[in-house]
């Protein structure tokens, strides 16, 4: 059995994940930690890579909150 989230749950998970990762990035950059912009970009790219891999593995099935129409193939 393969783990797969429905589209609404995937959208909510992605939104929460993006907000949390942005909060972490801003918190580390604006405190007195020595975080360079390059390190912040690498951290951001790693977070995007995690999301991309979860979508490619079909664990997350985003519907983008219904903003884009999906094409139905083989009807």
C-alpha positions as CSV (number, residue, x, y, z in Angstrom):
1,X,0.0,0.0,0.0
2,X,1.5,3.3,-1.1
3,X,1.0,6.4,1.1
4,X,-0.8,9.1,-0.8
5,X,-2.6,12.2,0.5
6,X,-5.7,13.6,-1.1
7,X,-5.5,16.9,-3.0
8,X,-6.9,19.1,-0.3
9,X,-4.7,17.6,2.4
10,X,-1.7,17.9,0.1
11,X,-2.4,21.6,-0.5
12,X,-2.7,22.2,3.3
13,X,0.5,20.3,4.0
14,X,2.4,22.2,1.3
15,X,1.2,25.5,2.6
16,X,2.1,24.7,6.2
17,X,5.5,23.4,5.0
18,X,6.3,26.5,3.0
19,X,5.3,28.8,5.9
20,X,7.4,26.9,8.5
21,X,10.5,26.8,6.2
22,X,10.2,30.5,5.5
23,X,9.8,31.3,9.2
24,X,12.9,29.2,10.0
25,X,14.9,31.0,7.3
26,X,13.8,34.5,8.4
27,X,14.4,33.6,12.1
28,X,18.0,32.5,11.4
29,X,18.8,35.4,9.1
30,X,17.5,38.2,11.4
31,X,18.9,36.9,14.7
32,X,22.6,37.3,15.5
33,X,23.5,34.1,13.7
34,X,26.2,34.3,11.0
35,X,24.0,33.0,8.1
36,X,25.1,34.1,4.7
37,X,22.6,34.6,1.9
38,X,24.2,31.7,0.0
39,X,23.5,29.3,2.9
40,X,20.0,30.6,3.0
41,X,19.5,29.9,-0.7
42,X,20.9,26.4,-0.3
43,X,18.6,25.7,2.6
44,X,15.6,27.0,0.5
45,X,16.6,24.8,-2.5
46,X,16.9,21.8,-0.3
47,X,13.4,22.5,1.1
48,X,12.0,22.8,-2.5
49,X,13.8,19.6,-3.4
50,X,12.0,17.8,-0.6
51,X,8.6,19.0,-1.8
52,X,9.4,18.2,-5.5
53,X,10.4,14.7,-4.6
54,X,7.3,14.1,-2.5
55,X,5.2,15.3,-5.5
56,X,7.1,13.1,-8.0
57,X,6.7,10.1,-5.8
58,X,2.9,10.8,-5.8
59,X,2.8,11.1,-2.0
60,X,1.6,14.6,-2.4
61,X,-1.1,15.2,-5.0
62,X,-1.5,19.0,-5.1
63,X,-4.6,20.5,-6.6
64,X,-3.3,24.1,-6.1
65,X,-6.5,24.9,-4.2
66,X,-8.5,24.5,-7.5
67,X,-6.8,27.4,-9.2
68,X,-5.7,25.4,-12.3
69,X,-8.0,23.1,-14.3
70,X,-6.6,19.6,-14.6
71,X,-7.0,17.9,-17.9
72,X,-8.7,14.5,-17.9
73,X,-6.8,12.1,-20.1
74,X,-8.2,8.9,-21.6
75,X,-11.9,9.8,-21.2
